[in-house]
Amino acid sequence: MIVPPMPPGMPPDSGKPKVYLEMVKEQDVKLAKRLETDFRYFAARCLWIVDKGGNLIRFKFNDAQEYFHSEVEKMLAEKGLVRMIVLKGRQQGLSTYIIGRLFWIAITRETKSICILSHDDDSVARLFEKVEIFNNELPEQARPKSEEDNKYALRFANKSKFFVLTAGSGNKGRGSTTQFRHESERAFFKKPKEINAGVGQSTADLPGTEIYRESTANGYNHFQKEYTNARARLGKYRAVFIPWYWQSEYASEPVQPFIRTQTEERLVSIYGLTDAQLQWRRDKIKDDLDDDEKEFKKEYPMNDVEAFQMTGESHFDTEEVMACRKSKIVGKGIPILSCDPAGAGDRTIIALRYGRQFVKIWKYKNMKDPRLIGILAQLIDEFRVVKCFIDAGYGHGVIDGLHKLEYNRIVVGVHFGKAAIDADRYANKRAEMYFNLRKWMRQEGGARIPDDDDISQDMAAIPEAEAHTGRFQFMDKKKIKKEYGRSPDIVDALALSFAFPVKEHDVDHAKDKHAAINSRNNSQVTAFATYRNRPGQNRGPSRRFGNRPWQIAA
């Protein structure tokens, strides 16, 4: 139990009445109890840190730490334990928070084992320095006796201990038992699978245990997959992202006259940045990152999608994608449906577009052709679709099925590898559609896509096109999946919407087709009602006037 310092001006021999001294004692007990149970309260009163200016100051949470603390406490209350994957920018104080929290746990609880793990020796040393500063600057009354204190471990008299490991060897930590673990800069671990099998097995999923996997991004690797799964709530970990603009110190006095660029105007509209934050961003890119805006996005991300982008440009700019996600445009125009049927291990994606807006995206797993035929036929009827473009690579059976249902002039198969309309500019149809999609997103007045992180992730995984023999061509989809860890199914579905121009006679045909379908449906409904209302007739389902085949399949 932590023994707090005596209140100022209240020594035991103060001569105050006994009742008053008992009240003070009771207050001390409450104070000690709060110091043991409230980390924020403890940190501000008992912990000291070295700030960015090299000054020793009390540990008071910044905005990023406040947010992270609330997420930790929330999970602890809901699940009884903490499993966090933290994606962050540079120097936001998350490592300091985690180390401080684990130090607080070590000195207030008995027999706890805490492991600090990082990607190299220097990083481990810097993290352990934080532990040493916490311990050395702790008020005398609250400091437990140390039984072991060296550069690899710190053991207290209450039998709780810290020990540090470097993640260079996957065998590190095998056989140890821990209740708390901090894996710092996990994106840079060279042997994550071996680490998981070693020290990763040292912490059981028991109440009160805490594990933190914290890192800046390092492209599309194991950490990106872990974070993406955690964000989708696949598994026991929860994802937390901390953007750079939450740091109040990341702001500079704007240089006058301050004129925002087009990109900066977009950042203001999406994230609400101030001119002071924009000035800080300009200075950081120019002075510290060699005018490399891509590197800034990696080190100081605005969102979790741009954090994971690999070196080199993506075909779809993350800020343009975000602007389309946040757009309020209401699409008007002819309805166009597009579908990318699933290949091996992929998803089936269906997209519906009205002019400047993709109004809906449907995602399916394990989709079979008969069911997909039913779903598409129903959507074509429901939304009076003029054209439905389907990837012919895996969708030839679906296309044939819809043609047999007399949608042959509405449903069009598209071969991604075939010649483009503008064959002088694009090496294949896929390149042409990707450029058409980007052009649509950049049109004057804007465009709108669903506000879905999954879309941004897919678009960020498309590297910029390369020009072969003067024509644009994109990396093969299988190679993208191998290098970036995801197949851009959503991008393919969106791009299919721009496969071919829709002409006036297409619209006229679709109107006639849907009018005939409505007439037939109305006739069936009327006949069905007449049949059902005949005296003595069975009220059960009618075989003659039942659902349409594709409605049953859907």
C-alpha positions in Angstrom: 0.0 0.0 0.0 1.3 3.5 -0.9 1.9 5.7 2.2 1.1 9.3 1.1 3.1 12.2 2.5 1.6 14.0 5.6 -0.6 17.0 4.7 1.4 20.2 4.9 1.3 21.8 8.4 -0.1 18.7 10.1 2.7 17.0 12.0 1.6 14.3 14.5 2.4 16.6 17.5 0.4 19.5 16.2 -1.6 19.7 19.3 -4.9 19.5 17.5 -7.8 17.7 19.1 -7.8 13.9 18.7 -11.0 13.9 16.7 -9.4 16.2 14.1 -6.3 14.0 13.9 -8.6 11.0 13.3 -10.3 12.9 10.4 -6.8 13.6 8.9 -5.9 9.9 9.2 -9.2 9.0 7.5 -8.4 11.5 4.7 -5.0 9.9 4.3 -6.5 6.5 3.9 -8.9 7.8 1.2 -6.0 9.5 -0.5 -3.9 6.3 -0.5 -6.8 4.3 -1.8 -7.3 6.7 -4.7 -3.5 6.7 -5.5 -3.7 2.9 -5.7 -6.9 2.7 -7.9 -6.7 5.8 -10.1 -3.7 5.9 -12.5 -4.4 9.4 -13.8 -4.6 10.8 -10.2 -1.4 8.9 -9.3 0.5 10.0 -12.4 -0.1 13.7 -11.8 1.0 13.5 -8.2 3.7 10.9 -8.0 5.3 10.5 -11.5 7.9 12.7 -13.2 8.9 12.6 -16.9 11.4 14.3 -19.1 9.6 16.5 -21.6 10.6 17.2 -25.2 12.7 20.2 -24.0 14.7 18.0 -21.6 12.9 19.4 -18.5 11.8 17.2 -15.6 8.0 17.8 -15.1 5.1 16.1 -13.5 3.3 13.6 -15.6 0.0 15.1 -16.6 -1.9 13.5 -19.5 -2.0 15.2 -22.9 -5.0 14.8 -25.1 -3.8 11.7 -26.8 -3.0 10.1 -23.4 -6.4 11.1 -22.0 -8.2 9.4 -24.9 -6.1 6.3 -24.7 -6.6 6.1 -20.9 -10.4 6.2 -21.4 -10.1 3.4 -24.0 -8.0 1.3 -21.6 -10.4 1.8 -18.7 -13.4 1.1 -20.9 -12.0 -2.3 -22.1 -10.9 -3.1 -18.5 -14.5 -2.5 -17.3 -16.1 -4.4 -20.2 -13.7 -7.4 -20.5 -11.9 -7.5 -17.2 -8.5 -7.4 -19.0 -6.8 -5.2 -21.6 -5.6 -6.2 -25.1 -4.7 -3.2 -27.2 -3.1 -2.6 -30.6 -2.1 1.0 -30.8 -1.3 2.8 -34.1 0.2 6.2 -33.5 2.4 9.0 -34.9 5.8 10.0 -33.6 6.3 11.4 -30.0 2.7 11.3 -28.9 3.4 10.0 -25.4 1.7 6.6 -25.7 4.9 4.6 -24.7 5.2 6.9 -21.7 1.6 6.3 -20.7 2.0 2.5 -21.0 5.3 2.4 -19.1 3.9 4.7 -16.4 0.8 2.6 -16.1 2.8 -0.7 -15.7 5.1 1.0 -13.2 2.1 2.1 -11.2 0.8 -1.5 -11.3 4.2 -2.9 -10.2 4.5 -0.8 -7.0 0.9 -1.1 -6.0 0.4 -4.8 -6.5 2.3 -7.8 -5.3 4.1 -10.6 -7.3 3.3 -9.1 -10.8 5.7 -9.7 -13.7 6.0 -7.1 -16.4 7.8 -7.5 -19.7 8.9 -4.7 -22.0 9.8 -5.8 -25.5 11.0 -3.7 -28.4 12.6 -4.2 -31.8 16.2 -3.3 -30.9 18.6 -2.7 -28.0 18.5 1.1 -28.2 14.7 1.2 -28.1 14.6 -1.2 -25.1 17.2 0.9 -23.3 15.2 4.1 -23.9 12.0 2.5 -22.6 13.7 1.2 -19.5 15.1 4.7 -18.8 11.5 5.8 -18.3 11.1 3.1 -15.7 14.3 4.3 -13.9 13.1 7.9 -13.9 9.7 7.0 -12.5 11.4 5.0 -9.8 14.1 7.6 -8.9 11.8 10.5 -8.8 9.0 8.8 -6.9 8.2 10.5 -3.6 10.1 8.8 -0.8 6.9 7.8 1.1 5.6 6.0 -2.0 8.8 4.3 -3.2 9.0 0.6 -2.5 12.4 -1.0 -1.7 14.3 -2.3 -4.8 15.8 -5.8 -4.4 17.3 -5.8 -8.0 18.1 -2.9 -10.2 20.2 -3.2 -13.4 19.8 -2.4 -17.1 17.8 -5.6 -17.7 15.5 -5.8 -14.6 14.0 -4.0 -11.7 12.6 -6.0 -8.8 10.7 -4.6 -5.8 10.4 -5.9 -2.3 6.7 -6.7 -3.0 8.0 -9.3 -5.5 6.8 -7.4 -8.5 9.3 -7.0 -11.3 10.1 -5.4 -14.7 12.3 -7.2 -17.2 13.2 -6.2 -20.8 13.8 -8.1 -24.0 14.8 -7.3 -27.5 12.7 -8.8 -30.2 15.6 -9.9 -32.4 15.3 -13.5 -31.4 12.0 -15.3 -31.5 13.1 -17.5 -28.6 13.2 -14.6 -26.1 10.9 -15.0 -23.1 10.0 -18.6 -23.8 9.1 -20.3 -20.5 8.6 -17.0 -18.6 5.3 -16.0 -17.0 4.0 -12.5 -17.2 0.8 -10.7 -16.3 1.6 -7.4 -18.2 3.4 -6.9 -21.5 4.4 -3.9 -23.6 5.4 -4.7 -27.2 6.8 -1.4 -28.4 7.2 -0.6 -32.2 5.8 -4.0 -33.0 5.6 -3.1 -36.7 9.4 -3.4 -36.8 9.6 -6.9 -35.3 11.5 -9.1 -37.7 10.2 -12.4 -36.3 6.6 -11.7 -35.1 5.5 -15.3 -35.4 8.3 -16.6 -33.3 7.7 -13.8 -30.7 4.1 -14.8 -30.5 5.1 -18.4 -29.9 7.7 -17.4 -27.3 7.1 -14.5 -24.9 3.6 -14.1 -26.6 2.5 -17.2 -24.7 3.7 -15.9 -21.3 0.5 -14.0 -20.5 -2.7 -16.0 -19.9 -6.1 -14.5 -20.7 -6.9 -14.0 -17.0 -8.8 -11.1 -15.4 -6.6 -8.0 -14.7 -3.9 -8.9 -17.2 -2.8 -6.2 -19.8 -1.0 -6.5 -23.1 -0.2 -3.5 -25.4 1.1 -3.8 -28.9 2.1 -0.2 -29.9 3.8 1.1 -33.0 4.1 3.6 -35.7 3.3 2.0 -39.1 5.8 0.2 -41.3 3.8 -0.5 -44.5 1.6 -3.5 -45.2 3.1 -6.1 -42.9 2.1 -8.2 -39.9 1.2 -5.2 -37.7 -1.1 -3.8 -40.4 -2.9 -7.1 -40.5 -3.1 -7.3 -36.7 -4.4 -3.8 -36.5 -7.0 -4.3 -39.3 -8.3 -7.4 -37.6 -8.5 -5.7 -34.3 -10.4 -2.8 -35.8 -12.9 -5.2 -37.3 -13.2 -6.9 -33.8 -11.8 -10.1 -35.1 -10.1 -11.6 -32.1 -9.4 -10.4 -28.6 -7.5 -7.2 -29.3 -9.0 -3.7 -29.8 -7.5 -1.2 -32.2 -6.8 2.4 -31.1 -5.6 5.1 -33.5 -4.1 8.4 -32.4 -3.8 11.2 -35.1 -1.1 13.8 -34.9 -3.4 16.8 -34.7 -4.6 15.8 -31.3 -1.3 17.1 -29.9 -1.7 20.7 -28.8 2.0 21.3 -29.2 1.9 20.4 -32.9 1.0 24.0 -33.9 3.1 27.0 -35.0 2.4 30.7 -35.5 1.2 31.0 -39.1 3.6 32.9 -41.4 1.6 35.8 -42.9 0.2 36.1 -45.4 -1.0 32.6 -44.9 -2.7 31.2 -48.0 -4.0 27.7 -47.9 -3.2 25.3 -50.7 -5.9 23.1 -52.2 -4.7 20.1 -50.2 -4.8 22.2 -47.0 -8.3 23.4 -47.7 -9.3 19.7 -48.0 -7.6 18.9 -44.7 -9.5 21.8 -43.0 -12.8 20.6 -44.4 -12.2 17.0 -43.4 -10.3 17.3 -40.1 -11.0 20.9 -39.0 -7.3 21.8 -38.8 -6.4 25.3 -37.8 -3.9 27.5 -39.7 -1.4 27.0 -36.8 -1.6 23.2 -37.3 -1.2 23.7 -41.1 1.9 25.8 -40.5 3.4 23.2 -38.2 2.7 20.6 -40.9 4.4 22.7 -43.6 7.4 23.3 -41.4 7.8 19.6 -40.5 7.6 18.5 -44.2 10.0 21.1 -45.4 12.6 21.3 -42.6 12.6 17.7 -41.2 11.4 15.4 -43.9 13.0 16.8 -47.1 9.8 18.0 -48.6 8.5 14.4 -48.6 4.8 14.6 -47.9 4.5 10.8 -48.1 6.9 10.4 -45.3 4.9 12.9 -43.2 1.8 10.8 -43.6 3.6 7.8 -42.4 5.3 9.4 -39.4 2.4 11.7 -38.5 -0.8 10.1 -40.0 -4.2 11.9 -40.2 -5.9 8.5 -40.5 -5.0 4.9 -40.1 -5.2 4.2 -43.9 -2.4 6.6 -44.9 -0.3 5.5 -42.0 0.2 2.0 -43.6 0.9 3.2 -47.2 4.1 1.8 -48.6 6.9 4.0 -50.0 5.7 5.4 -53.3 2.4 6.9 -54.3 -0.9 5.2 -54.3 -3.1 5.8 -57.4 -5.9 7.1 -55.1 -4.9 9.9 -52.9 -6.0 9.2 -49.3 -7.2 12.8 -48.7 -9.2 12.7 -51.9 -10.7 9.4 -50.8 -11.5 10.9 -47.4 -13.1 13.9 -49.0 -15.4 11.7 -51.1 -16.3 9.7 -47.9 -17.3 12.9 -46.1 -19.1 14.5 -49.1 -22.8 15.4 -48.7 -23.6 15.2 -52.4 -26.9 13.4 -53.2 -26.4 11.4 -56.4 -28.8 12.0 -59.3 -28.8 10.2 -62.6 -29.2 6.8 -64.1 -28.7 3.8 -61.8 -25.7 1.7 -62.6 -24.9 -1.6 -60.9 -21.5 -3.2 -60.9 -20.3 -6.5 -59.4 -16.9 -8.1 -58.8 -17.6 -11.8 -58.1 -15.3 -13.6 -55.7 -12.2 -15.4 -56.8 -10.5 -17.8 -54.6 -10.5 -16.4 -51.0 -11.9 -13.1 -52.1 -15.2 -11.3 -51.4 -18.0 -10.7 -53.8 -18.7 -6.9 -54.0 -21.7 -5.2 -55.5 -21.9 -1.4 -55.9 -24.8 0.9 -56.9 -24.1 4.3 -58.4 -26.4 7.2 -59.2 -24.3 9.9 -61.0 -21.9 11.4 -58.5 -22.7 9.0 -55.7 -22.1 5.4 -54.9 -25.2 5.0 -52.7 -24.6 1.5 -51.5 -22.0 -1.3 -51.4 -22.8 -4.9 -50.6 -20.1 -7.3 -49.4 -20.5 -11.1 -49.4 -18.3 -14.1 -48.5 -18.7 -17.6 -49.8 -21.1 -16.5 -52.6 -22.3 -19.1 -55.0 -23.5 -18.3 -58.5 -27.2 -19.2 -58.1 -27.5 -16.9 -55.1 -25.6 -14.1 -56.7 -27.8 -14.3 -59.8 -30.9 -13.9 -57.6 -29.5 -11.0 -55.7 -28.4 -9.1 -58.8 -31.8 -9.7 -60.6 -33.6 -8.4 -57.6 -31.5 -5.3 -57.3 -31.8 -4.6 -61.1 -35.6 -4.7 -60.7 -35.8 -2.8 -57.4 -33.6 0.1 -58.5 -34.6 0.0 -62.2 -30.9 -0.4 -63.1 -30.0 0.7 -66.7 -26.6 -1.2 -66.8 -25.1 -3.9 -64.7 -21.3 -4.4 -65.3 -19.9 -7.7 -64.1 -16.3 -8.9 -64.0 -16.2 -11.7 -66.6 -13.1 -13.3 -65.0 -15.0 -15.1 -62.3 -18.5 -14.1 -63.2 -19.2 -15.8 -66.6 -21.7 -18.2 -64.9 -23.5 -15.3 -63.3 -23.6 -13.4 -66.6 -25.0 -16.4 -68.4 -27.6 -16.9 -65.7 -28.8 -13.3 -65.9 -28.9 -13.4 -69.7 -31.2 -16.4 -69.5 -33.5 -14.3 -67.3 -33.7 -11.9 -70.2 -31.4 -9.2 -68.8 -29.0 -9.7 -71.7 -29.1 -6.0 -72.8 -28.7 -4.7 -69.2 -26.0 -7.1 -68.0 -22.6 -6.7 -69.6 -19.5 -8.8 -68.9 -16.2 -6.9 -68.6 -12.8 -8.5 -69.2 -10.2 -6.6 -67.1 -7.4 -7.8 -69.3 -9.0 -7.0 -72.7 -8.3 -3.9 -74.8 -9.3 -0.5 -73.5 -11.5 1.9 -75.4 -8.6 4.3 -75.4 -6.0 1.7 -76.3 -3.3 4.3 -77.1 -3.3 5.5 -73.5 -4.2 2.3 -71.4 -2.6 -1.1 -71.7 -5.9 -2.9 -70.7 -9.4 -2.3 -69.6 -8.5 -2.4 -65.9 -6.1 0.5 -66.2 -8.7 2.5 -68.1 -11.4 1.9 -65.4 -9.1 2.8 -62.5 -8.2 6.1 -64.2 -11.9 6.7 -65.0 -12.8 6.1 -61.3 -10.1 8.6 -60.1 -11.2 11.1 -62.7 -14.8 10.8 -61.4 -13.6 11.3 -57.8 -11.7 14.5 -58.8 -14.5 16.0 -60.9 -15.4 19.6 -60.1 -18.1 19.8 -57.5 -17.0 16.5 -55.9 -18.2 13.0 -55.7 -19.4 10.7 -52.9 -18.6 7.2 -51.7 -19.8 5.4 -48.6 -18.0 6.4 -45.4 -16.3 3.1 -45.0 -12.7 2.4 -43.8 -12.7 -0.8 -45.9 -12.9 1.3 -49.1 -10.0 3.5 -48.1 -7.9 0.5 -47.2 -8.6 -1.0 -50.7 -7.8 2.2 -52.5 -4.6 2.7 -50.5 -3.4 -0.7 -51.7 -3.4 0.3 -55.4 0.1 1.5 -56.3 0.4 4.2 -59.0 0.3 2.9 -62.6 3.5 2.4 -64.6 3.8 3.4 -68.2 4.9 0.5 -70.4 5.5 1.3 -74.1 3.7 4.6 -73.5 0.6 3.0 -72.0 -0.5 2.9 -68.3 -0.7 -0.5 -66.6 -1.2 -1.5 -62.9 0.4 -4.1 -60.8 -1.3 -7.5 -61.1 -4.1 -8.1 -58.6 -2.5 -11.3 -57.2 0.8 -9.4 -56.6 -1.1 -6.6 -54.8 -2.7 -9.2 -52.6 0.7 -10.8 -51.8 2.6 -7.5 -51.2 -0.2 -5.5 -49.5 -2.1 -8.3 -47.7 -5.5 -7.5 -49.2 -7.3 -8.0 -52.5 -8.8 -4.7 -53.8 -12.2 -6.2 -54.5 -14.1 -3.0 -53.6 -12.0 -0.9 -56.0 -12.6 -3.4 -58.8 -16.4 -3.2 -58.2 -16.4 0.6 -58.1 -14.2 0.8 -61.3 -16.5 -1.5 -63.2 -19.2 1.1 -63.0 -17.1 3.1 -65.5 -16.4 0.2 -67.9 -18.4 1.6 -70.9 -20.4 4.7 -71.6 -24.2 4.4 -71.1 -26.1 5.6 -74.1 -29.6 6.9 -74.6 -30.9 3.7 -76.2 -29.7 1.8 -73.2 -31.9 4.0 -71.0 -34.9 3.5 -73.3 -34.4 -0.2 -73.3 -34.1 -0.4 -69.5 -37.3 1.7 -69.1 -39.2 -0.7 -71.4 -37.8 -3.7 -69.6 -38.7 -2.5 -66.1 -42.2 -1.4 -67.3 -42.8 -5.0 -68.6 -41.5 -6.5 -65.4 -43.8 -4.3 -63.3 -46.8 -5.1 -65.5 -46.1 -8.8 -65.2 -45.6 -8.6 -61.4 -48.8 -6.6 -61.0 -50.7 -9.2 -63.1 -49.3 -12.0 -61.1 -50.3 -10.3 -57.8 -53.8 -9.7 -59.0 -54.3 -13.2 -60.3 -52.8 -14.6 -57.0 -55.3 -12.5 -54.9 -58.2 -13.7 -57.0 -57.1 -17.3 -56.8 -56.6 -17.1 -53.0 -60.0 -15.5 -52.4 -62.0 -18.2 -54.2 -64.4 -20.0 -51.8 -62.9 -23.2 -50.3 -59.4 -22.6 -51.6 -56.4 -23.5 -49.5 -54.8 -20.4 -48.0 -51.3 -21.8 -48.1 -48.6 -20.8 -50.6 -49.4 -21.1 -54.2 -47.1 -23.0 -56.5 -48.4 -21.2 -59.5 -48.0 -17.7 -58.2 -45.1 -18.0 -55.7 -42.0 -15.9 -55.5 -39.9 -15.3 -58.5 -37.0 -17.8 -58.8 -34.3 -15.2 -58.1 -36.2 -14.0 -55.0 -36.1 -17.5 -53.7 -32.4 -17.8 -54.5 -31.6 -14.5 -52.8 
